[in-house]
Amino acid sequence: MTRISDLLAAGPTWSFEFFPPKTPEGATSLRAAVDELATLAPDFVSVTYGAGGSTRSTTRDVVVEINTNRAFPAMPHLTCVGHTRAELVDLLEDYRAHGIHNVLALAGDPPADGSDPGGDYTYASELVELVHEVDHFTVAVAAFPEVHPRSPDRASDRRYLAAKLAGADFAMTQFFWEVDHYRRLVEELGELGCDTPILPGVMPFVNVAGARRMSAMNNTHIPDSLQERMDEVADDPEATRKLGVTVATELVAELLEDDVCGIHLYALNRANSILEIYDNLGINPA
């Protein structure tokens, strides 16, 4: 049994995030990426969960496959909005039966049209409590360095996050483009008496429009200097990918200087950008 909380305590850890494929071709690409990135000996990986549980079974299958066949654990993302207690308990018990003991507990996004999503839960903190009821899983939660888009203000956002972390083992952040946002998050939580590990998430983007859209959705500020660099490569896919690698390398190097508990890289189901970041940093997993 490998608990990510133990790995973080002995860190720094290196981990990658994947998303569940939607097509047979996507599944083939994902397996190839996992194969290549396994050579880097990550401490763990995570697998995202579609809005409203739209990829529930695929996420489950990917997590079980990796957890069974690899030397590192896979952690499923799990949302509670729109799900009944019985559905969530069944899934958690299935994970436990397959030797999975780490879960990222998320609220999930409500329907875009404002309709009632149904289900028995609304908040991630409720899911954290349920996960602990089912078993003593290691539970992670999400943290937004620049404040959750639906938070009314910074102070309440931090108070809620600190309360959520009181029941969790660690947090994983949304991506950011300036390390000072991560530093401020950790400092503000510390002022509230919260010393739970906060694992920074770094995204080596591969598409300018996509990076800007996701940044807007997540309340993530793009500095003017990066906007200018994005403009210069927006029409060149490979130059865009290379810029994503450069920016991610710069962020990771700065984070490592702060002695963070680990680095969580968004692989986007590709290996090449992650491999280049390791090479840029001179990291030899052997």
N, C-alpha and C positions, 0 to 999 in steps of 0.2 A: 504494500500500500504506500503510494507516494503522495504526500500532501504538499501542495504548492506553498503553503504557509511555512513549512519547514525549509523548503528550498530557498525562499526569500530570506529567511533568517540567516542562512549560510551563504547568501548571495555575494556578488550580484548575479542574478539570473539572466539568461537570454531566452526569449520566447517569441513565437510567431503566431499571427492570427490568420485563419483561413475563413472562407465563406462556403456554404454548401452549394454544390453545382446544380444547375437547372437542366442540363442536357447531358447525354452520354459523352459528347465531346468535352464538355466541361469537367465531367468526372475523370476522364482520361488525363486532362491537363492538371487537375488537382493531384492525382496520384503521382504524376511525374514531378510536380513541385515538391510534394512531401518527400519523395525519394531523394531528390537533389539536396533539399534542406536538411534531411536527416544526417547528411555527412558533416553538418556543422554541430551536431550533438546538442540540440537545444535542450533546455531544462524542461520545458513543456510547450504545448501549443494550445490554442483555443479555436473554437469553431462557432461562428455567429448563428443567429436564429432569425428567420425572416419575420417581417412585420405581421403581427397577429398570429404567429405560429405557422406561417405559410410554408416554412421549410422544416417543420418539426421532425418528421420522419427522416428526412435527408440529413439533418444535423445529427440526429441520433445515430444513424448508420455510419456516418463519417467518423464520429467520435469513437464509437465502438471499434471500428476497423483500426484506427490509429492506436487506440489504447491497447488493443489486443496484439498488434503486430510490430509495435515499435518499442524502443527502450525508454521512451519518454511518455509521460501522461498527456492525455488530451482532455481539455476542460470545455464542456458545452456551455454556451450562452443559453439562458432560459428566461423568457418573459412571462409575466403573469396576467397582463391585461387580456381579457377575452377568454381566459381559461377557467374552468371550474377547478375546485379543490381536487376532485377525484381524478381529473386528467393529469394534473401536476403530480399528484402522489404516485399515480401509475408510472409516469415517466421517470420520476426520481427512483422509484423502486427498481425499475428496469436498469437504470444506470448503476445502481448499487450492485445488482446481480451480475453485471458485467465488469465489476472491479473498478468502477469510476467513482472517485471520492472527492472531486473538485467541481464546483458549479459557480458560474457567474450569474448572479441573480439580478434581473432587470425588471423594471416596470413594463416597458414597452410603450410604443406610441399609440395614442387613441386614434380612431378612424379620422381621416382627413376631413370628412364631411360633418364631423361633430356628433355623429350618432352614438348611441350607447353601445359599447363594445361587448357588453354582457360579461359573463364570468363572475367569479367570486372575489376578485382582488383588484386593487387599484395601484398600490404602491410597492416599490421594491422591498421596503422594510417588512411588509407582510410576507413576501416570498421568502425573505431571509429566515423569518420565524418558522415558516412551513418546512423549509429545507432542514432546519435543525430538528424539527419534530420527527421527520422521516428517518434521519440518521445524522451522525456527527460528520457531515461533509465539511470540507474546507469551503468557505463561501466567500466569494469576491463580489464587490459591487462596483458600479461605475461612478466616476468623478469627472466633473467638467471644470477644468482649470479656470475658464473664463465665465463661469456660472451657467447653470442649466438654462436653456432657452425659455423654459416655462417658469423659472423662479421669479418672484416679484421683486427681489432685490438681493444684493450680495450677502448682506448679513444673515438673512433668513436662509439663503441657500447653504451657507456654511454651517449654520446651526443644524439644519436638517441632515446635511451630509455627515456631520460629526455624530449625530444620533444614530444614523444608519450604520456608520462604521463601528459603533459600540457593539453591534451584534454580528459584525463581519470579521473576517480574518485579514483581508487586505482590499485595496481598491485598485482599479485599473482606469487610467485617465483616457478621456477622449483626446484625439490628436491636437497638437498646438504647433504654432510656427515660431514662437518665441519662448525660450526657456524660463524667462522671468515670470510667465504666467504659472508655470508649474511650481516655481520657488514660492510664489506668493500663496498658492493654494496650500502647500505644506506648512508655511508659516502661519497662515490664518487658522488652520486646523490645530496646530500646536498651541496657539493662544487659547483655544477652546478646550485644551487638555487632551486632545486626540493625538496619539502617536502610532496609530495603525499604519502599516506600510502602504505607501502610495506608489504604485508601479506606473511609470510614465509610458504612454503609448506614442509611437512615432510612425508616421505614414510617408513612405517614399512614393509620392503621387506619380501617376503615369498619364494623366489627362488634365489639362489646365481647366477646362470648363467643369469637369467633374470635381476637381479640388475646390474650385470656387463655390460650386453649388453646395457641396458638403460643408464647407466652412460657414456659409450663410445659414444653413440648417442648424448647425451646432453652436452658433454664436462664437465662432472662432475667427479672430481678427487676422487678416493677412497684411503684414506691413507693406508700406509703399515700395520699399526696395525689392521685396519678393514679387509684388505685382508687376514691377517693371521687368524683372527677369522672366516671369511667366509670359508677358506680352512678347518677348523676344523669341520664344520657342513655341508659341501656341500652335503654329501651323506645321510643326515638325514633330511627329510622334516619338522618334528616337531621341531627339534633343530634349523633348519634354521629360522622357523617362530619365535621361542622364541628369537633368536638373533636379528631378525628384530625389535621385540618389545623392547628389551633392548636398542638397538641403538637409536630407535625413542624416547624412554623415556629420554635418556641422552640428546638428542638434544633439546627436548621440555623443559626440566628442565632448560637448559642453556639459551634458548631463553626467557623464562619467567623471568629470572633474569635481562634481558635487557629491560623489560617493552614493549615488542612488542605489536602491535595493535591487534594481534590475532594469532591463530594457525590453519593451514589448514592441515588436515590429509588425506592422500590417503587411503581410506578404502579398495580398491581393491575388492569391492563387498562382503566383509566379515566383520563380527562384532567382532569376538573374539580378534583380535589383538588390536583394538581400545579400547575395554572394559578393556583389560589388561593394556594398557597405562594409562587410567584413574585411575585404581586401584593402579598402581605403584606410581602415582603422588598424590594419596590421594584426587582426585577430586570428589566431591559429587555434581552432578548437581541440587539436590534438595536444 
